[in-house]
Amino acid sequence: QVQLIQSGAEVKKPGASVEVSCKASGYTFSGYYMHWLRQAPGQGFEWMGWIDCKSGFTNYGQKFQGRVTMTRDRSISTAYMELSGLTSDDTAVYYCAKTGDVYRPYEGPWGQGTLVTVSS
Amino acid sequence: DIQMTQSPSSLSASVGDRVTITCRASEPIANYLAWFQQTPGKAPKSLIYAASSLQTGVPSNFSGSGSGTDFTLTISGLQPEDFAIYYCQQYNSYPFTFGGGTKVE
């Protein structure tokens, strides 16, 4: 079955960077776009960007331009999201989710979420 | 960015009740609208896409309707496992945006 398994929780200091991974299984990794979203505690969802898992082309949300980098390793069906210059406002649960094309709904299960806590 | 406004933000209901949640987009999005269900500590689960199409495995007591700017999620015959937070999301244009959520309690 389709699964997206994310890396574990992280605690980071302000100004640091964090990398979250999302390992895919049960489908053809390169046939999809992997999106990254986040949900601050008790808040709604915020879309961060996507990566085309075939070409590696990325599209980042304007809010995150210059701070986020999305990559993928097709050999191990894993997508990565790195966020730099962390502040307390970046404390959130980060999710990966896939779509079949650029303007398509999310398909199948999301990753289980990765809690990133930014605290001095 | 397209703003998605859900109402109500919360509602009280009982098992067996019919529940209706509305979602309004700040500009037309055709039928590029999805609904999600989230329970505490869990990732969202997709219920509906294209405004009214049920995801595989979603019970038939869930239904969606609407087009353009106004959309509705209806739960007919609320079940104990349906007490959760529901979100709408538009995928008509980037950035994809979500409603603020409706807590069914």
HADDOCK unambig.tbl for C-alpha pairs under 7 A between the chains (distance, minus, plus):
assign (segid A and resid 44 and name CA) (segid B and resid 100 and name CA) 5.56 0.50 0.50
assign (segid A and resid 44 and name CA) (segid B and resid 101 and name CA) 6.93 0.50 0.50
assign (segid A and resid 45 and name CA) (segid B and resid 98 and name CA) 6.18 0.50 0.50
assign (segid A and resid 46 and name CA) (segid B and resid 97 and name CA) 6.91 0.50 0.50
assign (segid A and resid 47 and name CA) (segid B and resid 95 and name CA) 6.47 0.50 0.50
assign (segid A and resid 47 and name CA) (segid B and resid 96 and name CA) 6.06 0.50 0.50
assign (segid A and resid 47 and name CA) (segid B and resid 97 and name CA) 6.84 0.50 0.50
assign (segid A and resid 61 and name CA) (segid B and resid 95 and name CA) 6.25 0.50 0.50
assign (segid A and resid 103 and name CA) (segid B and resid 91 and name CA) 6.02 0.50 0.50
assign (segid A and resid 103 and name CA) (segid B and resid 92 and name CA) 6.47 0.50 0.50
assign (segid A and resid 104 and name CA) (segid B and resid 91 and name CA) 6.68 0.50 0.50
assign (segid A and resid 105 and name CA) (segid B and resid 34 and name CA) 6.88 0.50 0.50
assign (segid A and resid 105 and name CA) (segid B and resid 49 and name CA) 6.37 0.50 0.50
assign (segid A and resid 105 and name CA) (segid B and resid 91 and name CA) 6.53 0.50 0.50
assign (segid A and resid 109 and name CA) (segid B and resid 45 and name CA) 6.71 0.50 0.50
assign (segid A and resid 110 and name CA) (segid B and resid 43 and name CA) 6.36 0.50 0.50
assign (segid A and resid 111 and name CA) (segid B and resid 43 and name CA) 6.98 0.50 0.50
assign (segid A and resid 112 and name CA) (segid B and resid 42 and name CA) 6.85 0.50 0.50
assign (segid A and resid 112 and name CA) (segid B and resid 43 and name CA) 5.54 0.50 0.50
assign (segid A and resid 113 and name CA) (segid B and resid 43 and name CA) 6.45 0.50 0.50
